[in-house]
């Protein structure tokens, strides 16, 4: 594995000679010309500590950096002792620096990282939105500035599932439901795991400026609703995304961890038919293989993509069998990888093992983080006009926070506009006749609990705890909300739909010896990460 320690070069005379040499080598960064029709297209430049923060390499002030990875979305190379790199260049492509730990890249006024160069000789666009215009001539040297940053090994990352607004009004929901309580967050950065918007790509500016008020750098994964459906191929479908966010897949390090953001949407056109399938493609598979090889087995790697590898109801979403097998085999070689996904608008943990066809000795942990927009902003609005949008598994609108401490990590979950300790629904009848006590269940939905969590309940004043069992059952509170809406003749809001259970519901019968009166049910749950607690009051007749 390459030594990724950065070496700075200070000698001005040497810098001058190296710069002249680099210019001589790069003046012709060209594809085949009339003189050299078979010459391959290449690109090169310098990675440097931007001392004067000008964004432009100045050999008299700035310091070239050795050992920084740079990629074209396929190959990954390191900058040399003079800070220079050289890569093959395809048309179209994105050249980007892979941010090392303890360095940061520039950000724009919307806190979006700017660490790349878009190269395309023709416009990339569909018919519905303004795409990416041609990039024009390459610069003689394609340089990447970096800035020193004190990055501790203990830090937090905000992770949003589908924000997915249809219009400006739904962006206001996001602002009031989630973003406002996060302003001034001490998280290192944030990521939205795709479906940043809901087909209307003109909303990118509004949603980006809203999320930017949190005040931290923010990255965005491409989702199936983030492309132009009128485009003829993958690249043209991504024109608006490229123009707004840069590459649709890339990686970076922060502290002790490495993050790989992947694009697993393949846009297919067959005559007049246009649709997407789940897959990475050859270039991205090569990039992923290069990155995992480069960072090694010991580094915690968080893979962030939109569509899950595998559905909790059974079956892989991959339509490309050979690529799927290669992907699973690659993940199996690096057991310190974790996948964070969204797309389903449900929150669950899935451990891929041999029963799922995963070839690793240890299971691969995949987490569907739910969604900021919940069930697509459906359901009755509250007193503030915001739909409750409870997801089909009973999970409220929410977001997650990734806690990283060296090689250890855990995922926290936060319901929008709720206290931190609101982590469960407890369902039981308001009133229970004495003769039905031993036949009446208490049902608990602990939204973020791991599948092996231990859950128990106790009636206040009683000594004995009652162990609760995981059940495959819909959240009764979500069931009631759905039934209530279906019984209305019409609604002024988009109604809820669907029910699914995803492995975080537990149940137990009430004791049959309780006396009439008002009782408090206490519920406790714990897994390797968190302790959960909640209470509910019921009356026994």
C-alpha positions as CSV (number, residue, x, y, z in Angstrom):
1,X,0.0,0.0,0.0
2,X,1.3,3.4,-1.0
3,X,2.6,5.7,1.8
4,X,-0.1,8.4,2.0
5,X,2.0,10.7,4.2
6,X,2.2,14.1,2.5
7,X,5.6,15.5,1.7
8,X,6.1,19.2,1.1
9,X,8.8,20.6,-1.2
10,X,10.2,23.9,-0.3
11,X,13.2,24.6,-2.5
12,X,12.3,27.5,-4.8
13,X,14.9,26.7,-7.5
14,X,13.8,23.1,-7.6
15,X,10.2,24.2,-7.8
16,X,11.0,26.5,-10.7
17,X,12.7,23.7,-12.6
18,X,9.9,21.3,-11.9
19,X,7.2,23.8,-12.9
20,X,9.0,24.4,-16.3
21,X,9.3,20.7,-16.8
22,X,5.6,20.2,-16.0
23,X,4.5,22.9,-18.4
24,X,6.7,21.3,-21.1
25,X,5.0,18.0,-20.5
26,X,1.5,19.3,-20.3
27,X,1.4,21.9,-23.0
28,X,0.0,19.3,-25.3
29,X,-2.6,17.7,-23.1
30,X,-4.3,16.6,-26.3
31,X,-6.0,13.7,-27.9
32,X,-4.8,12.5,-31.3
33,X,-3.9,15.4,-33.6
34,X,-3.0,15.6,-37.3
35,X,0.6,15.1,-36.2
36,X,-0.1,12.4,-33.7
37,X,-3.5,10.8,-34.6
38,X,-2.9,7.8,-32.3
39,X,-1.8,9.7,-29.2
40,X,-3.9,9.0,-26.1
41,X,-5.6,11.8,-24.3
42,X,-4.0,12.6,-21.0
43,X,-4.2,15.2,-18.3
44,X,-1.9,16.4,-15.5
45,X,-1.3,19.1,-13.0
46,X,-0.2,19.8,-9.5
47,X,-1.8,19.1,-6.1
48,X,-0.7,21.8,-3.7
49,X,-1.1,23.5,-0.3
50,X,-2.8,26.7,-1.3
51,X,-0.9,28.9,1.2
52,X,-2.2,32.3,-0.1
53,X,-5.8,30.8,-0.6
54,X,-5.9,32.1,-4.1
55,X,-7.0,28.9,-5.7
56,X,-4.3,29.1,-8.2
57,X,-0.9,27.5,-7.9
58,X,1.9,30.0,-7.3
59,X,5.3,28.3,-7.2
60,X,6.8,31.2,-5.2
61,X,4.2,30.8,-2.4
62,X,2.3,27.6,-2.5
63,X,3.7,24.1,-1.6
64,X,3.3,21.1,-3.8
65,X,2.0,18.0,-2.0
66,X,3.3,14.5,-2.5
67,X,1.2,11.3,-2.0
68,X,-2.2,12.7,-2.7
69,X,-4.5,10.5,-4.8
70,X,-6.1,11.9,-7.9
71,X,-8.6,10.0,-10.1
72,X,-10.4,10.1,-13.5
73,X,-13.2,8.0,-12.2
74,X,-11.4,4.8,-13.1
75,X,-7.6,4.9,-12.5
76,X,-6.2,6.3,-9.2
77,X,-2.7,7.8,-9.1
78,X,-0.6,9.6,-6.5
79,X,1.0,13.0,-6.9
80,X,4.8,12.8,-7.0
81,X,7.4,14.6,-4.9
82,X,6.8,17.8,-7.0
83,X,3.0,17.5,-6.5
84,X,2.4,16.5,-10.1
85,X,0.1,13.7,-11.4
86,X,-0.8,12.4,-14.8
87,X,-3.9,10.5,-15.8
88,X,-5.6,9.1,-18.9
89,X,-8.5,11.3,-20.0
90,X,-11.7,10.2,-21.6
91,X,-14.5,12.4,-23.1
92,X,-16.6,13.0,-21.1
93,X,-15.0,12.5,-17.7
94,X,-14.4,14.1,-14.3
95,X,-10.9,14.5,-12.9
96,X,-10.9,14.9,-9.1
97,X,-8.6,15.0,-6.1
98,X,-9.3,12.5,-3.4
99,X,-9.2,14.5,-0.2
100,X,-6.7,13.0,2.3
101,X,-7.2,13.2,6.1
102,X,-6.3,16.5,7.7
103,X,-6.8,18.4,4.5
104,X,-9.9,20.1,3.1
105,X,-11.0,21.1,-0.3
106,X,-12.6,24.4,-1.3
107,X,-16.4,24.8,-1.0
108,X,-18.8,27.2,-2.8
109,X,-21.3,29.6,-1.2
110,X,-23.7,26.6,-0.8
111,X,-21.1,24.6,1.2
112,X,-20.8,22.2,-1.7
113,X,-17.2,20.7,-2.1
114,X,-15.3,21.9,-5.2
115,X,-12.6,19.3,-5.9
116,X,-13.0,18.4,-9.5
117,X,-12.7,19.4,-13.2
118,X,-15.5,18.5,-15.6
119,X,-14.3,17.7,-19.1
120,X,-16.7,17.3,-22.0
121,X,-16.3,18.5,-25.5
122,X,-20.1,18.4,-26.1
123,X,-23.1,19.5,-24.0
124,X,-24.4,16.9,-21.7
125,X,-28.2,17.4,-21.4
126,X,-31.7,16.0,-21.9
127,X,-34.6,18.1,-23.2
128,X,-36.2,19.1,-19.9
129,X,-33.5,21.0,-18.0
130,X,-30.3,23.0,-18.7
131,X,-27.5,20.5,-18.5
132,X,-23.7,20.8,-18.5
133,X,-22.3,23.1,-21.3
134,X,-19.1,22.0,-23.1
135,X,-16.0,22.5,-20.9
136,X,-13.9,24.2,-23.5
137,X,-10.1,23.9,-23.7
138,X,-8.2,22.1,-21.0
139,X,-6.0,24.3,-18.9
140,X,-2.3,23.7,-19.5
141,X,-2.0,22.4,-15.9
142,X,-5.1,21.1,-14.0
143,X,-4.2,21.9,-10.4
144,X,-6.0,21.1,-7.2
145,X,-5.7,23.3,-4.1
146,X,-5.9,21.8,-0.6
147,X,-6.0,23.5,2.9
148,X,-4.7,22.1,6.2
149,X,-7.5,20.9,8.5
150,X,-7.4,19.5,12.0
151,X,-9.5,16.4,11.7
152,X,-9.8,14.3,14.9
153,X,-10.4,10.6,14.8
154,X,-13.6,11.1,16.8
155,X,-16.3,13.0,14.8
156,X,-19.8,12.9,13.5
157,X,-21.4,12.9,10.1
158,X,-25.0,13.9,9.3
159,X,-26.7,11.5,6.9
160,X,-29.9,12.3,5.1
161,X,-32.0,9.8,3.3
162,X,-34.2,11.1,0.4
163,X,-35.0,14.8,0.9
164,X,-37.0,14.5,-2.4
165,X,-39.1,17.7,-2.6
166,X,-41.6,18.0,-5.4
167,X,-41.7,21.8,-5.2
168,X,-40.7,24.8,-3.2
169,X,-43.4,24.2,-0.6
170,X,-41.9,20.8,0.3
171,X,-38.5,22.4,0.6
172,X,-40.0,24.7,3.2
173,X,-41.2,21.5,5.0
174,X,-37.6,20.2,5.0
175,X,-36.4,23.6,6.3
176,X,-38.9,23.7,9.2
177,X,-39.0,20.0,10.0
178,X,-35.3,19.1,9.9
179,X,-32.8,21.8,8.9
180,X,-33.7,24.5,11.5
181,X,-32.8,22.2,14.4
182,X,-29.4,21.4,12.8
183,X,-28.2,25.0,12.2
184,X,-24.8,25.3,13.9
185,X,-24.3,21.5,14.0
186,X,-20.9,20.4,15.2
187,X,-20.8,17.5,12.7
188,X,-17.8,17.4,10.4
189,X,-19.9,17.3,7.2
190,X,-23.2,16.0,5.8
191,X,-24.3,13.7,3.0
192,X,-27.6,13.2,1.3
193,X,-28.0,9.7,-0.1
194,X,-29.7,10.5,-3.3
195,X,-33.1,11.7,-4.5
196,X,-32.1,15.1,-3.5
197,X,-35.2,16.3,-5.4
198,X,-38.2,14.6,-6.9
199,X,-37.6,14.9,-10.7
200,X,-37.7,18.7,-10.9
201,X,-34.0,19.4,-11.2
202,X,-34.6,23.2,-11.2
203,X,-35.1,22.8,-7.4
204,X,-31.4,22.0,-6.8
205,X,-30.6,25.7,-6.0
206,X,-33.3,26.1,-3.4
207,X,-32.7,22.8,-1.6
208,X,-28.9,23.3,-1.7
209,X,-29.2,26.8,-0.2
210,X,-31.6,25.6,2.5
211,X,-29.3,22.7,3.5
212,X,-26.3,25.1,3.4
213,X,-27.7,27.0,6.4
214,X,-26.7,24.1,8.6
215,X,-23.2,25.5,8.1
216,X,-21.1,22.4,7.2
217,X,-19.7,21.0,4.0
218,X,-22.4,18.9,2.3
219,X,-22.0,16.1,-0.3
220,X,-24.8,14.6,-2.4
221,X,-25.2,11.1,-3.9
222,X,-27.1,10.7,-7.2
223,X,-30.6,9.0,-6.9
224,X,-33.0,7.8,-9.6
225,X,-35.0,11.0,-9.2
226,X,-31.9,13.2,-9.8
227,X,-31.6,12.6,-13.5
228,X,-33.2,14.1,-16.7
229,X,-35.6,11.4,-17.9
230,X,-35.6,12.8,-21.4
231,X,-31.8,12.2,-21.9
232,X,-30.5,9.5,-24.3
233,X,-27.7,8.0,-22.2
234,X,-26.1,7.9,-18.7
235,X,-23.9,11.0,-19.2
236,X,-26.6,13.2,-20.7
237,X,-29.1,12.2,-18.0
238,X,-26.6,13.5,-15.4
239,X,-25.8,16.8,-17.0
240,X,-27.7,18.9,-14.4
241,X,-26.2,16.8,-11.6
242,X,-22.7,17.2,-12.9
243,X,-23.2,21.0,-13.3
244,X,-24.5,21.3,-9.8
245,X,-22.5,18.8,-7.7
246,X,-19.6,17.5,-9.9
247,X,-18.8,13.8,-10.1
248,X,-21.6,11.3,-9.4
249,X,-19.1,9.1,-7.6
250,X,-15.9,9.8,-5.8
251,X,-14.2,9.3,-2.4
252,X,-12.4,11.2,0.4
253,X,-10.9,10.6,3.8
254,X,-11.8,12.4,7.0
255,X,-9.9,11.6,10.2
256,X,-9.4,7.8,10.5
257,X,-12.2,6.9,8.1
258,X,-12.6,6.7,4.3
259,X,-15.9,7.5,2.4
260,X,-16.8,6.2,-1.0
261,X,-19.9,7.8,-2.6
262,X,-21.2,5.6,-5.4
263,X,-23.7,6.1,-8.3
264,X,-25.7,2.9,-8.8
265,X,-28.3,4.2,-11.2
266,X,-27.9,3.0,-14.8
267,X,-30.0,5.0,-17.4
268,X,-31.3,2.8,-20.2
269,X,-32.8,3.8,-23.5
270,X,-34.4,1.3,-25.9
271,X,-36.1,3.1,-28.7
272,X,-38.8,5.3,-27.2
273,X,-38.5,3.5,-23.8
274,X,-36.4,5.1,-21.0
275,X,-35.9,3.5,-17.6
276,X,-33.2,2.9,-15.0
277,X,-31.6,-0.3,-13.6
278,X,-29.4,-0.8,-10.6
279,X,-25.7,-1.2,-11.3
280,X,-22.3,0.5,-11.2
281,X,-20.8,-0.1,-14.6
282,X,-17.2,-1.0,-15.6
283,X,-15.5,2.3,-14.8
284,X,-17.0,2.6,-11.4
285,X,-16.2,-1.0,-10.5
286,X,-12.6,-0.4,-11.4
287,X,-12.6,2.8,-9.3
288,X,-14.1,1.0,-6.3
289,X,-11.6,-1.8,-6.6
290,X,-8.7,0.7,-6.8
291,X,-10.0,2.6,-3.8
292,X,-10.5,-0.4,-1.6
293,X,-7.0,-1.7,-2.5
294,X,-5.5,1.6,-1.8
295,X,-6.9,2.2,1.6
296,X,-6.5,-1.4,2.8
297,X,-8.4,-3.7,5.1
298,X,-7.8,-1.9,8.4
299,X,-9.3,1.5,7.4
300,X,-13.0,1.9,8.2
301,X,-14.7,2.5,4.9
302,X,-18.3,3.8,4.6
303,X,-19.8,3.2,1.2
304,X,-22.7,5.6,0.5
305,X,-25.1,5.0,-2.4
306,X,-28.8,5.4,-3.1
307,X,-30.3,2.0,-3.9
308,X,-29.7,-0.9,-1.4
309,X,-27.7,-3.9,-2.5
310,X,-30.4,-6.2,-1.2
311,X,-34.0,-5.8,-0.2
312,X,-35.2,-6.8,3.2
313,X,-38.1,-8.6,1.6
314,X,-35.5,-10.8,-0.2
315,X,-33.5,-10.5,-3.4
316,X,-30.7,-8.4,-4.8
317,X,-31.7,-5.3,-6.8
318,X,-28.7,-5.8,-9.1
319,X,-29.8,-6.5,-12.7
320,X,-26.3,-7.4,-13.8
321,X,-25.4,-10.8,-12.4
322,X,-21.7,-10.8,-13.2
323,X,-21.2,-7.3,-11.7
324,X,-23.2,-8.2,-8.6
325,X,-21.0,-11.2,-7.9
326,X,-17.9,-9.1,-8.4
327,X,-19.2,-6.4,-6.1
328,X,-20.1,-8.9,-3.3
329,X,-16.7,-10.6,-3.7
330,X,-15.0,-7.3,-3.4
331,X,-16.9,-6.3,-0.2
332,X,-16.2,-9.7,1.3
333,X,-12.4,-9.0,1.0
334,X,-12.8,-5.8,3.0
335,X,-14.8,-6.7,6.1
336,X,-14.3,-3.2,7.6
337,X,-16.8,-1.7,5.1
338,X,-20.3,-0.6,5.8
339,X,-23.0,0.5,3.3
340,X,-25.4,3.3,4.0
341,X,-28.3,3.5,1.5
342,X,-31.8,5.1,1.2
343,X,-34.4,4.8,-1.6
344,X,-36.9,2.7,0.3
345,X,-38.2,5.5,2.7
346,X,-37.8,3.0,5.5
347,X,-35.3,2.6,8.3
348,X,-33.7,-0.8,8.8
349,X,-30.4,-2.7,9.4
350,X,-29.6,-5.7,7.2
351,X,-26.6,-8.0,7.7
352,X,-25.8,-9.7,4.5
353,X,-24.4,-13.2,5.1
354,X,-24.3,-16.6,3.4
355,X,-28.1,-16.9,3.5
356,X,-28.2,-13.8,1.3
357,X,-25.5,-15.2,-1.0
358,X,-22.8,-13.0,0.5
359,X,-19.4,-14.8,0.3
360,X,-17.6,-13.1,3.2
361,X,-16.6,-14.7,6.5
362,X,-18.2,-11.8,8.3
363,X,-21.6,-10.3,7.4
364,X,-21.7,-7.0,5.5
365,X,-23.7,-4.4,7.4
366,X,-26.1,-2.4,5.2
367,X,-28.3,0.3,6.7
368,X,-31.3,1.9,5.0
369,X,-31.3,5.3,6.8
370,X,-35.0,6.1,6.1
371,X,-35.8,9.5,4.6
372,X,-36.0,13.2,5.5
373,X,-39.3,13.5,3.6
374,X,-40.7,10.4,5.3
375,X,-43.4,8.9,3.1
376,X,-43.0,11.6,0.4
377,X,-44.7,14.3,2.6
378,X,-48.0,12.4,2.6
379,X,-50.4,12.2,5.5
380,X,-52.3,14.8,7.6
381,X,-50.5,18.0,8.3
382,X,-49.9,19.1,11.9
383,X,-50.6,22.5,13.4
384,X,-47.6,23.9,11.5
385,X,-48.9,22.7,8.2
386,X,-46.2,20.0,7.8
387,X,-47.5,16.5,6.9
388,X,-46.6,13.8,9.4
389,X,-45.3,11.6,6.5
390,X,-44.8,8.5,8.7
391,X,-43.0,5.9,6.7
392,X,-44.6,2.5,6.0
393,X,-42.6,0.8,8.7
394,X,-43.9,3.3,11.3
395,X,-40.7,5.4,11.3
396,X,-41.3,9.2,11.6
397,X,-39.6,11.7,9.4
398,X,-36.0,11.7,10.6
399,X,-32.3,11.7,9.8
400,X,-29.3,9.8,11.1
401,X,-25.9,10.7,12.6
402,X,-22.9,8.6,12.1
403,X,-20.6,8.5,15.2
404,X,-17.0,7.6,14.4
405,X,-14.3,7.0,16.9
406,X,-11.1,5.6,15.4
407,X,-12.0,2.2,14.0
408,X,-15.3,2.1,16.0
409,X,-18.6,3.5,14.8
410,X,-22.3,3.5,15.5
411,X,-25.3,5.1,13.9
412,X,-27.6,7.4,15.8
413,X,-31.2,8.2,14.7
414,X,-33.1,11.4,15.3
415,X,-36.9,12.0,14.7
416,X,-37.5,15.5,13.3
417,X,-38.7,18.0,15.9
418,X,-38.7,15.4,18.7
419,X,-36.5,15.0,21.7
420,X,-33.3,12.9,21.3
421,X,-34.7,10.2,23.6
422,X,-37.8,9.7,21.4
423,X,-36.7,6.3,19.9
424,X,-39.8,4.1,19.9
425,X,-43.6,3.8,19.5
426,X,-45.3,1.8,22.3
427,X,-48.8,0.6,21.4
428,X,-51.4,-0.8,23.8
429,X,-55.1,-0.2,24.1
430,X,-56.1,2.8,26.2
431,X,-58.3,0.6,28.3
432,X,-58.2,-3.2,28.8
433,X,-60.9,-5.2,30.6
434,X,-59.5,-7.4,33.4
435,X,-60.6,-10.6,31.7
436,X,-58.6,-9.8,28.5
437,X,-55.3,-9.0,30.2
438,X,-53.5,-12.2,29.3
439,X,-54.7,-11.9,25.7
440,X,-53.7,-8.3,25.0
441,X,-50.3,-7.4,23.5
442,X,-48.0,-4.5,24.0
443,X,-46.2,-3.8,20.7
444,X,-43.0,-1.7,20.5
445,X,-41.4,-0.3,17.4
446,X,-37.8,0.7,18.2
447,X,-36.8,2.5,15.0
448,X,-33.0,2.2,15.0
449,X,-32.6,-1.0,17.1
450,X,-30.3,-3.6,15.7
451,X,-32.0,-7.0,15.0
452,X,-30.4,-8.7,18.0
453,X,-31.5,-6.0,20.5
454,X,-32.8,-7.2,23.8
455,X,-36.2,-5.7,24.6
456,X,-38.3,-6.1,27.8
457,X,-41.2,-4.4,29.6
458,X,-42.3,-4.0,33.2
459,X,-45.4,-2.7,34.8
460,X,-44.6,0.1,37.3
461,X,-44.7,-1.3,40.8
462,X,-44.0,-4.8,39.7
463,X,-40.6,-6.5,40.2
464,X,-40.5,-8.8,37.2
465,X,-39.4,-7.8,33.7
466,X,-41.2,-9.5,30.7
467,X,-39.0,-10.3,27.7
468,X,-40.4,-9.1,24.4
469,X,-40.1,-11.1,21.2
470,X,-39.3,-9.7,17.8
471,X,-42.3,-10.2,15.5
472,X,-43.0,-9.6,11.8
473,X,-45.8,-7.2,12.3
474,X,-46.8,-3.8,11.0
475,X,-46.5,-0.9,13.4
476,X,-50.1,-0.6,14.9
477,X,-49.7,3.2,15.1
478,X,-49.0,3.4,11.3
479,X,-51.9,0.9,10.7
480,X,-54.3,3.2,12.6
481,X,-53.1,6.3,10.8
482,X,-53.6,4.6,7.4
483,X,-57.0,3.2,8.3
484,X,-58.2,6.6,9.6
485,X,-57.2,8.3,6.3
486,X,-58.8,5.6,4.2
487,X,-62.1,6.1,6.0
488,X,-62.2,9.8,5.1
489,X,-64.2,10.5,1.9
490,X,-61.6,13.0,0.7
491,X,-58.5,14.8,2.1
492,X,-56.9,18.1,1.4
493,X,-53.5,16.4,1.6
494,X,-51.8,13.6,-0.2
495,X,-52.9,10.4,1.6
496,X,-50.7,7.8,3.1
497,X,-50.2,4.4,1.3
498,X,-48.6,1.1,2.1
499,X,-47.5,-0.9,5.1
500,X,-44.2,-2.8,5.6
501,X,-42.5,-4.3,8.6
502,X,-38.7,-4.3,8.7
503,X,-37.4,-6.1,11.7
504,X,-37.6,-3.6,14.5
505,X,-40.9,-4.5,16.2
506,X,-41.2,-6.5,19.5
507,X,-44.2,-7.7,21.3
508,X,-45.4,-9.3,24.7
509,X,-48.7,-10.0,26.4
510,X,-49.8,-8.0,29.4
511,X,-49.6,-9.9,32.7
512,X,-53.0,-11.4,33.6
513,X,-52.9,-10.6,37.3
514,X,-53.0,-6.8,37.2
515,X,-55.5,-4.9,39.3
516,X,-58.0,-2.4,37.9
517,X,-56.7,1.1,37.8
518,X,-54.2,3.2,35.8
519,X,-50.8,1.5,35.1
520,X,-47.5,2.6,33.6
521,X,-45.7,0.3,31.1
522,X,-42.0,0.8,31.0
523,X,-40.0,-0.5,28.0
524,X,-36.3,-0.9,27.8
525,X,-34.2,-2.1,24.9
526,X,-30.5,-2.3,24.3
527,X,-28.1,-3.4,21.6
528,X,-24.3,-3.0,21.2
529,X,-24.7,0.7,20.4
530,X,-27.6,2.2,22.4
531,X,-30.0,1.9,25.3
532,X,-33.6,2.8,24.6
533,X,-36.4,3.5,26.9
534,X,-40.0,4.6,26.8
535,X,-43.3,4.5,28.7
536,X,-47.0,4.2,28.1
537,X,-50.1,4.6,30.4
538,X,-53.1,2.3,30.2
539,X,-56.2,1.8,32.3
540,X,-57.4,-1.6,33.4
541,X,-61.2,-1.8,33.8
